[in-house]
Amino acid sequence: MSRRIRVLQIVASSRGGGAELLRCLVKGLDPAQFESVVIMPDDGGHVGATDFKSLNVPLERFAIDRRFSLGEFLRLRRFVRNGKFDLVHVHGARAALWGRLATIGPHRPRIAFGVHGLSIVHYAGVRRALLVGIEKILRRTTDATLCDSNAERADVLIWNIAAANRTHVVWNGIDIERVTTPPHDRRAARNALNYSMETPVLATVCRLNKPRDFETLLAGMAQIVVKYPDAQLLIVGDGPLRPQVEALIEQHRLARNVQLLGLVRDVGEVLAAADMFLLITAGWEGLPLAALEAMAMCLPVVISDVGGNREAVIDGETGFVIPPRDVETFVRVTSSLLNDPGRAKQMGNAGAARVQKYFDLRVMAAQVAEIYRSLLK
């Protein structure tokens, strides 16, 4: 194909990792070969119009809500049909539902589905059966299914959501330069939070929503502060579980040890103050960008053994991969890092090297670009 490949990227929210992953992908695709257009709701997330404007990528606003709107769907369908796209890449289950339905018909573009966490199989009963059934029907319209990890691909195949010969594993990539530039000063970051250089600081960055396991996180923190009374936990993010998180903080008497920072534009400023990064999850997971960003900042990572987490963090080398809902193990490995700063630093450096090699946005974008080309041959 001599002209640029015209790609429509659809994501259902500007919040969370899906929107940031899309921004990284669009940034990594060669603009001489790919003409990208993005559809994303204006729902108050941290990825916005300025991010795509700086990349010279058009952004269109559609309300891709959980409650289906026929009017908005028909508007999306008209946009897709009039846009003369070669390929539509849908990110996440909700965008995949809207986007694939909108392309049905003659002369449809090729469809790539980025799974980004197979959440639907973790629902119960009739709801799960319905959602899985819809996916099995829509697989016929899907030319390529992109999984964030080998673990996610295995789940996709177990549930028969995609054909094996149309399924690809592409590890997520992050914007390393954006996370680490300019270099963040540890002392300045701690001064901004009124912490001394000796204060034990733990950090997590996540949406306050399922599948995050704040019960285990805060029960473990309650035990950690017994040995380290000055220890601080920084929680970056917001979401519907915030009232429950606040209640757990009160229940465990952690008001002086836990800070809810909400949405933070420069996450690197927070991570620069931390001794380690935590991501405690019960349920599904793709391959979390927040953990990769922490690794890029030379932090050891303590992470739950779900989804593709084990493919990001090498247990005992770049951090610890622990069983879900295991407070005892969480406290043990976290305390071991606080007790041995030298080992924590060694793990952090190993994590940064791993991110540079495997999880740079350019590595991800090159793999996705090759899949795009293969679909259009």
C-alpha positions as a printed Julia matrix, in Angstrom:
377×3 Matrix{Float64}:
   0.0     0.0    0.0
   1.71    3.18  -1.23
  -0.42    5.65   0.74
  -0.58    5.91   4.51
  -2.7     3.33   6.33
  -5.71    5.07   7.84
  -6.42    3.73  11.36
  -9.29    4.59  13.68
  -8.46    4.01  17.37
 -11.42    3.7   19.75
 -11.28    3.67  23.56
 -14.26    3.91  25.91
 -12.77    6.19  28.59
 -10.07    8.8   29.06
  -9.46    7.38  32.55
  -7.15    4.54  33.48
  -4.51    2.63  31.6
  -6.44    2.09  28.38
  -6.33    5.75  27.38
  -2.65    6.11  28.28
  -1.81    2.94  26.37
  -3.62    4.32  23.33
  -1.67    7.59  23.6
   1.59    5.62  23.72
   0.6     3.5   20.73
  -0.35    6.5   18.6
   2.88    8.23  19.57
   4.9     5.17  18.6
   3.31    4.56  15.2
   5.27    6.08  12.32
   3.17    9.02  11.02
   4.76    8.57   7.6
   3.1     5.15   7.39
  -0.01    5.48   9.56
  -2.68    8.17   9.68
  -4.32    7.84  13.1
  -7.69    9.18  14.25
  -8.79    8.73  17.87
 -12.27    8.36  19.35
 -12.4     8.89  23.13
 -15.08   10.27  25.48
 -14.64   13.54  27.31
 -15.13   11.98  30.75
 -12.59   13.83  32.87
  -9.65   11.46  32.65
  -5.96   12.29  32.64
  -5.51   11.76  28.89
  -6.98   14.69  26.98
  -7.15   16.67  23.77
  -3.76   18.32  24.28
  -2.05   14.92  24.33
  -3.26   14.09  20.83
  -2.96   17.65  19.53
   0.75   17.54  20.33
   0.97   14.42  18.13
  -1.05   16.04  15.31
  -3.68   13.31  15.71
  -7.38   14.24  15.33
  -9.55   13.48  18.37
 -13.29   12.91  18.08
 -15.56   12.81  21.13
 -18.18   10.06  21.44
 -19.97    9.05  24.65
 -19.3     5.3   24.64
 -21.29    4.64  27.8
 -22.27    1.44  29.57
 -25.87    2.41  28.85
 -26.29    1.92  25.14
 -27.44    5.04  23.24
 -28.92    4.34  19.82
 -28.41    7.94  18.72
 -24.73    7.96  19.7
 -24.22    4.54  18.14
 -25.72    5.67  14.82
 -23.51    8.77  14.91
 -20.49    6.51  15.44
 -21.58    4.21  12.62
 -21.88    7.16  10.22
 -18.46    8.43  11.26
 -16.85    5.04  10.69
 -18.53    4.51   7.32
 -17.7     8.02   6.07
 -14.13    7.96   7.38
 -12.75    5.55   4.78
 -10.63    3.78   7.37
  -8.46    0.83   6.39
  -8.49   -0.52   9.93
 -10.32    0.02  13.21
  -8.48   -0.82  16.45
 -10.83   -1.12  19.42
  -9.37   -1.04  22.94
 -11.19   -2.84  25.78
 -14.5    -4.69  25.88
 -16.89   -1.72  25.73
 -15.12    0.0   22.84
 -14.91   -3.39  21.14
 -18.67   -3.87  21.36
 -19.5    -0.42  19.97
 -16.73   -0.39  17.38
 -17.31   -3.83  15.93
 -21.06   -3.34  15.67
 -20.48    0.01  13.96
 -18.38   -1.6   11.22
 -20.77   -4.43  10.29
 -21.77   -4.23   6.66
 -20.26   -4.34   3.18
 -16.74   -3.01   2.58
 -16.0    -2.96   6.3
 -12.49   -2.07   7.51
 -10.27   -4.65   9.16
 -10.81   -4.97  12.9
  -8.15   -5.35  15.61
  -9.36   -5.92  19.18
  -7.02   -4.99  22.05
  -8.31   -6.96  25.05
  -6.47   -5.1   27.88
  -7.74   -7.29  30.74
 -10.38   -9.97  30.17
 -12.77   -8.65  32.81
 -15.97  -10.21  31.46
 -15.09  -13.75  32.55
 -14.87  -12.62  36.19
 -18.53  -11.66  36.36
 -20.99  -14.21  37.7
 -23.93  -16.15  36.35
 -26.17  -14.77  33.64
 -24.16  -11.59  33.13
 -20.98  -13.52  32.37
 -22.81  -15.92  30.07
 -24.34  -13.0   28.16
 -21.07  -11.08  27.77
 -19.06  -14.13  26.77
 -21.81  -15.09  24.31
 -21.66  -11.65  22.7
 -17.88  -11.96  22.35
 -18.21  -15.36  20.7
 -20.59  -13.86  18.15
 -18.44  -10.8   17.5
 -15.27  -12.87  17.07
 -16.49  -13.46  13.51
 -16.02   -9.76  12.8
 -12.56   -9.61  14.42
  -9.52  -10.01  12.19
  -6.91   -9.87  14.98
  -7.14  -10.09  18.77
  -4.22   -8.45  20.57
  -3.5    -9.67  24.11
  -1.34   -7.82  26.62
   0.26  -11.03  27.9
   0.59  -14.75  27.32
  -1.64  -15.29  30.35
  -4.36  -13.16  28.79
  -4.09  -15.02  25.48
  -4.52  -18.32  27.33
  -7.74  -17.03  28.92
  -9.02  -15.77  25.56
  -8.51  -19.2   24.04
  -9.96  -21.08  27.02
 -13.15  -19.03  26.72
 -13.16  -19.39  22.92
 -13.35  -15.62  22.43
 -10.87  -15.61  19.53
  -9.37  -18.07  17.08
  -5.81  -19.11  17.94
  -4.49  -18.2   14.48
  -5.88  -14.67  14.83
  -4.55  -14.04  18.33
  -1.32  -12.17  19.06
   0.6   -11.27  22.23
   1.93   -7.72  22.34
   3.32   -6.59  25.67
   2.31   -3.08  26.65
   4.78   -0.26  26.16
   5.15    2.98  28.09
   6.47    6.44  27.36
   9.7     6.08  29.33
  10.94    9.57  28.52
   7.69   11.13  29.72
   7.9     9.26  33.04
  11.57    9.9   33.72
  12.13   13.35  32.14
  13.06   15.7   33.61
  14.96   13.65  36.19
  13.03   13.75  39.45
  14.93   14.64  42.61
  14.17   12.28  45.5
  14.86   14.85  48.2
  12.72   17.52  46.52
   9.89   15.02  46.03
   9.98   14.1   49.71
  10.21   17.71  50.81
   7.06   18.44  48.81
   5.28   15.77  50.86
   6.9    16.85  54.16
   8.73   13.52  54.49
  12.29   13.09  55.71
  14.8    11.02  53.75
  14.46    8.29  56.41
  10.66    7.93  56.14
   9.62    4.56  54.64
   7.42    5.46  51.65
   5.29    3.01  49.68
   3.25    4.03  46.65
   0.5     2.66  44.46
  -1.04    4.19  41.33
  -4.38    2.8   40.2
  -8.01    3.53  39.55
  -9.98    3.08  42.77
 -12.15    0.36  41.33
 -12.23   -3.38  40.79
 -10.08   -5.43  40.42
  -7.83   -3.58  42.91
  -7.72   -5.23  46.33
  -7.63   -2.47  48.92
  -8.68   -4.83  51.7
  -5.38   -6.74  51.42
  -3.35   -3.58  50.79
  -4.61   -1.73  53.86
  -4.74   -4.77  56.15
  -1.1    -5.32  55.27
  -0.26   -1.67  55.81
  -1.79   -1.87  59.29
   0.75   -4.57  60.15
   3.67   -2.76  58.52
   3.16    0.36  60.65
   3.52   -1.72  63.81
   7.2    -2.19  62.94
   7.56    1.07  60.98
   5.32    3.62  62.74
   6.37    6.42  60.38
   5.74    4.43  57.18
   3.63    6.22  54.59
   1.45    4.8   51.81
   0.66    7.11  48.89
  -2.41    6.15  46.85
  -2.6     7.95  43.5
  -5.87    7.71  41.6
  -9.59    8.08  42.01
 -12.7     6.07  41.31
 -15.95    4.64  42.66
 -14.29    2.68  45.48
 -12.92    5.81  47.16
 -15.57    5.76  49.96
 -14.71    2.12  50.73
 -11.0     2.93  50.74
 -11.59    5.82  53.14
 -13.62    3.49  55.39
 -10.81    0.91  55.39
  -8.27    3.59  56.3
 -10.44    4.57  59.27
 -11.08    0.94  60.22
  -7.36    0.17  60.37
  -6.53    3.51  62.05
  -4.22    4.53  59.24
  -5.2     8.18  58.88
  -1.67    9.38  59.65
  -0.02    6.73  57.47
  -2.04    6.79  54.24
  -2.54    9.69  51.83
  -5.18    9.63  49.09
  -3.68   11.95  46.49
  -6.37   11.62  43.83
  -5.46   12.16  40.19
  -1.9    13.39  39.72
  -0.67   14.68  36.36
   3.02   14.03  37.02
   3.07   10.59  38.62
   6.86   10.63  38.43
   6.96   13.27  41.18
   5.19   10.84  43.52
   7.19    7.78  42.49
  10.42    9.72  43.04
   9.56    9.93  46.74
   8.85    6.21  47.1
  10.99    3.29  48.25
   8.84    0.74  46.41
   5.71    0.36  44.31
   2.71   -1.82  45.16
  -0.08   -3.11  42.92
  -2.39   -5.43  44.82
  -5.12   -7.03  42.74
  -7.79   -9.7   43.09
  -9.33  -10.75  39.78
  -8.32   -9.9   36.24
  -5.34   -8.0   34.92
  -3.81   -7.26  31.55
  -0.26   -5.97  31.91
  -0.38   -2.83  34.07
   1.24    0.36  32.85
   1.55    1.71  36.39
   3.9    -1.12  37.36
   6.0    -0.56  34.24
   6.24    3.17  34.97
   7.38    2.42  38.52
  10.02    0.04  37.17
  11.2     2.77  34.79
  11.67    4.94  37.89
  13.97    2.26  39.39
  11.49    1.08  42.02
  11.14   -2.54  43.14
   7.56   -3.72  42.6
   5.36   -5.89  44.81
   2.51   -7.18  42.66
  -0.25   -9.79  42.8
   0.1   -12.94  40.71
  -2.82  -12.35  38.35
  -3.02  -11.84  34.59
   0.23  -10.81  32.96
   1.85   -9.41  36.11
   4.38  -12.24  36.27
   5.49  -11.37  32.73
   6.22   -7.79  33.77
   7.81   -8.36  37.18
  10.38  -11.14  37.6
   9.87  -12.58  41.08
  12.94  -12.13  43.25
  14.75  -10.12  40.56
  12.78   -6.92  39.87
  10.42   -7.25  42.84
   8.04   -9.83  44.24
   5.02  -11.56  42.7
   2.72  -12.67  45.5
  -0.46  -14.77  45.72
  -3.72  -12.78  45.58
  -5.37  -11.87  48.89
  -2.32  -13.03  50.87
  -1.77  -10.42  53.58
   0.97  -12.41  55.32
   3.15  -12.7   52.21
   2.51   -9.08  51.32
   3.75   -7.93  54.73
   6.75  -10.26  54.63
   8.12   -9.22  51.23
   7.38   -5.53  51.76
   9.16   -5.6   55.11
  12.12   -7.41  53.54
  12.56   -4.54  51.07
  12.34   -1.94  53.83
  14.88   -3.93  55.86
  17.35   -4.2   52.97
  17.61   -0.94  50.98
  20.57   -2.32  49.03
  18.55   -5.22  47.68
  15.62   -2.91  46.95
  17.9    -0.65  44.9
  19.34   -3.63  43.02
  15.83   -4.84  42.15
  14.82   -1.35  41.07
  17.78   -1.04  38.71
  17.05   -4.48  37.24
  13.44   -3.43  36.67
  14.47   -0.26  34.85
  16.73   -2.26  32.53
  13.9    -4.71  31.83
  11.49   -1.9   30.91
  14.03   -0.33  28.57
  14.48   -3.64  26.75
  10.94   -4.99  26.54
   8.35   -2.36  27.45
   9.25    0.79  25.53
   6.35    2.19  23.48
   8.47    1.91  20.32
   8.81   -1.86  20.8
   5.04   -2.18  21.24
   4.22    0.1   18.3
   6.55   -1.78  15.95
   4.82   -5.07  16.77
   1.35   -3.57  16.35
   2.36   -1.94  13.06
   3.45   -5.3   11.71
   0.06   -6.8   12.66
  -1.71   -3.91  10.93
   0.28   -4.52   7.74
  -0.42   -8.25   7.82
  -4.18   -7.59   8.02
  -4.09   -5.45   4.89
  -2.02   -7.73   2.67
